[in-house]
Structure formats: structure tokens, C-alpha cells
Amino acid sequence: MSPRPSVREFIRGLTKPMEFRQLEYFVAVVETGSISAASRRVHIAQPALTRQMQLLEEGLGTPLLDRHARGVRLTVAGRMLYSEATRLLDERVDIKARLLALGSGQTGKLSLGVTVTHLWVPEVAKLMRGYRERYPQVALDVFTLLSGPQLEKLQQGGLDAGILYHDDHVPSGIEARLLQRDHLVLAVPASSSWVQSPPRRLVDLAETEFIWGYRSVSPVYYDRMVAHFARLNFEPRVVQYGADNITILSMISAGLGVAIVPAASSSHPTPGVRFIELEELTTCDMPLWLAWRAGEVSPVLDNFIQMAVEMFV
């Protein structure tokens, strides 16, 4: 005959719902002091509860309770089982709560890419703040990346989501949701004569020195802008290059030239820079998207997408 399992070995084998219920019944009996009081607490008939305690003792091969007229007392094995059972039941409740929180997106981690320009946009700032307030147990990691690098990291799995410029042709393996439509503006030094006498058309800027961005850091944005200028037969005289819009704005502030940037750039507090609206730039549609990897929407990401939809309406 095989030896009976120890109390701890028996508890480790308690995985079925009914066996967990036996532990709950046993704890109720111990804490109420009698079978009759425990039966009222756990809402089962007294004979059925008595039978469950007998099955539990038979499974362990040792008595757990000393029955007497006034109730029950714990045996040595019963005291050990009570200590282990309460710990196990508490852990079970904790695990279920954590799994529920994880499954509903209440806990976890979300890595988000945002273009440098849009960190200062009120709607984007409101989205990040609102998400953090609604889901305080989710670790929100924000990376400032231009649109091109964001797409690469999304495709490689380095980001969960990205807020970026893109056209209507989403790359394979990427899903996207349109957040809002932006346009272009002219950015000039505060000391420029254009501040007092703004140009009316791009042709007025033919001899002006421009600061430009590199195509490699955001191909879709760059190509969309250049194509718009080609339709207007405008080719800027580029004399300087900047790695991103913040760098370009700082160069403008230093008086190194002018630039054409997204209107969202005006949300960034840049001393020494003025923004000028031109009709020919307003007509260049620069859509802002929320993008993520297709088929990989976790609960935390789904909550972020839903909040973005709510805020960008």
C-alpha cells in the first residue's frame, strides 16, 4: 500500500474547484468553531458539510478535527492544514485578482512612440495624462521618435503603438486609426521682416534661405510635403539641415533661416520663432495616426486605442 501524502503534499495537489471548496469549508469550520455555524456561513446543508470534512480527512489519511458536544477542536494536523489552507486561499484570491487586472488592461506595460513635435500638442498630452490617470497601474513608457523610426520599431516589436504622420496606405502588418488632420505652416525668426509683412504665396519665398529635414528620418512626411510643393511648382532654396522639428525650430530661433513645419509645431514653446499661415500650406493635408502591429492588441493597448478614439473625435 502506498504511503499517505503529508499535509503539505496533499495541499499542493488541491487544484480542482471542489477540492479548493473543501479547504474553504474547512477554514469556515475552524473559524466558526462548529459544523452547524460553518454550514450557515458557506450556505450548504450541515450533513453535506460533514461529509466534505470526512472526505478531506480520508484524503489526508489523518484526523483534522476533534468533535465534541460544543463544537470542534483542531488536531495537530488540523492546525498545520489551517495555516497552509489560509495562505493558499489568500494566494488564490490574489492571483485571480492580478489575472483579472491584467486581462482587463488594469495592469501591465505599454510602450508608446510619439514624434517630438506632438509631445507638446494639447490633445496628445491630454491622451497620455488621461490614460495614466485612468490606468495608474500600467507602466507607460514614452519614446520620442520620428515617424520613420516609429514604423520600424512597430514592425520589429520594439513599440506597442505610435503616434505618427502617415499616408492612407498603411504598411503590411500595421493597423492604424486616424487621430486628426494637420497642415503645414511657415516658421520664421521673430526678427524676420516676414513677421510684419507676411508672404502671401510660396513664390514670394523663392530667394529665402530654408532649413530642411532629412528624408531618411520620416520618408512619408518628407515625400508628402515635396509632392505638394511640386504641384505648386515651388522648390525651396535649402541651405541648412536639421535632424528633427525641434532642432529645426532652434535653428530658426538662432536666425539661420526659415522652415516649413507641421502646424502642430506651434504647440512647442520656442522663443524667437513665429508661425505664419499660408493658404498654399494649409491645403497640404498631414494626417496624424495612431498605429500598432496588426493582430497584437493586448488589453492595455486596446484600452489606449479606445481612449484615443474618445479624445480625438
Salt bridges, closest charged atoms under 4 A:
GLU24 OE2 - ARG92 NH1 3.47
GLU31 OE1 - ARG41 NH2 2.72
GLU57 OE2 - ARG67 NH1 3.10
GLU58 OE2 - ARG51 NH1 3.70
GLU84 OE2 - ARG8 NE 3.25
GLU84 OE1 - ARG87 NH2 2.69
GLU91 OE2 - ARG87 NH1 3.07
ASP94 OD2 - ARG98 NE 2.89
ASP141 OD2 - LYS109 NZ 3.41
ASP167 OD1 - HIS166 ND1 3.08
GLU209 OE2 - ARG237 NH2 3.95
ASP223 OD2 - ARG215 NH2 2.67
GLU277 OE1 - HIS183 NE2 3.06
GLU280 OE2 - ARG201 NE 3.38
ASP285 OD2 - ARG181 NH1 2.42
ASP285 OD2 - ARG224 NH2 3.86
GLU296 OE1 - ARG293 NE 2.86
GLU310 OE1 - ARG134 NH2 3.56
